[in-house]
Amino acid sequence: MEQKIRVDLNMGDNLRRLRDEFGISQEKLCAELQRRGCDIGRTTYAKYESGELNIKISVIVLLKKIYNCSYDDFFLGLDK
């Protein structure tokens, strides 16, 4: 079950930046996540990017593999 953010840090901008740098649409990204066993739809992923939902750690792990990036890239600028 997804959990709504109350007042928390939002990594949505970093998710969007990474996806844009990778040059993939939300739809294609979700298709790739589904291919790798993560059942996520575009609407849910859009809510991650907008900060409406907290992203699951399992999704971050898969995104790290897809983007071939470090975990730091997901948390960039959040410690300010």
C-alpha positions in Angstrom: 0.0 0.0 0.0 1.4 3.4 -1.0 1.8 6.0 1.7 1.1 9.7 1.3 3.8 12.2 2.3 2.9 14.4 5.2 5.8 16.8 5.7 9.0 15.3 4.4 11.8 15.7 2.0 10.9 15.2 -1.6 13.2 13.5 -4.0 10.8 14.0 -6.9 13.0 16.6 -8.6 15.9 14.1 -8.6 13.7 11.3 -10.0 12.6 13.6 -12.8 16.2 14.8 -13.5 17.6 11.3 -13.6 14.8 10.2 -16.0 15.3 13.2 -18.2 19.1 12.6 -18.3 18.4 9.0 -19.3 16.1 10.3 -22.0 13.0 8.1 -21.2 9.4 8.9 -20.7 7.5 7.9 -17.6 5.6 5.4 -19.6 8.7 3.7 -21.0 10.4 3.8 -17.6 7.4 2.1 -16.0 7.4 -0.6 -18.7 11.0 -1.3 -18.0 10.3 -1.4 -14.2 7.5 -3.9 -14.9 9.8 -6.0 -17.1 12.1 -6.2 -14.1 9.3 -7.4 -11.8 8.1 -4.1 -10.3 4.4 -3.6 -10.9 4.1 0.1 -11.1 1.9 2.3 -13.4 2.7 5.7 -14.8 0.2 7.4 -12.6 1.9 6.1 -9.5 5.3 7.0 -10.8 4.1 10.5 -11.7 3.1 10.9 -8.0 6.6 9.9 -6.9 8.0 12.7 -9.1 5.5 15.2 -7.9 6.0 14.3 -4.3 2.5 13.1 -3.7 3.7 9.6 -2.7 6.8 8.3 -1.0 8.8 6.1 -3.4 9.4 2.5 -2.3 13.0 1.5 -1.7 12.6 -1.5 -4.0 11.8 1.0 -6.8 14.9 3.1 -6.0 17.1 -0.1 -6.2 15.7 -0.9 -9.6 16.1 2.7 -10.8 19.7 2.7 -9.7 20.3 -0.4 -11.9 18.5 1.1 -14.9 20.2 4.5 -14.7 23.6 3.0 -13.7 24.0 5.8 -11.1 24.8 6.0 -7.4 22.3 6.2 -4.6 23.6 9.7 -3.9 22.0 10.9 -7.1 18.6 10.2 -5.7 19.3 12.3 -2.6 21.2 15.2 -4.2 20.5 18.5 -2.5 18.1 17.0 0.1 20.5 17.7 3.0 20.4 21.4 2.8 
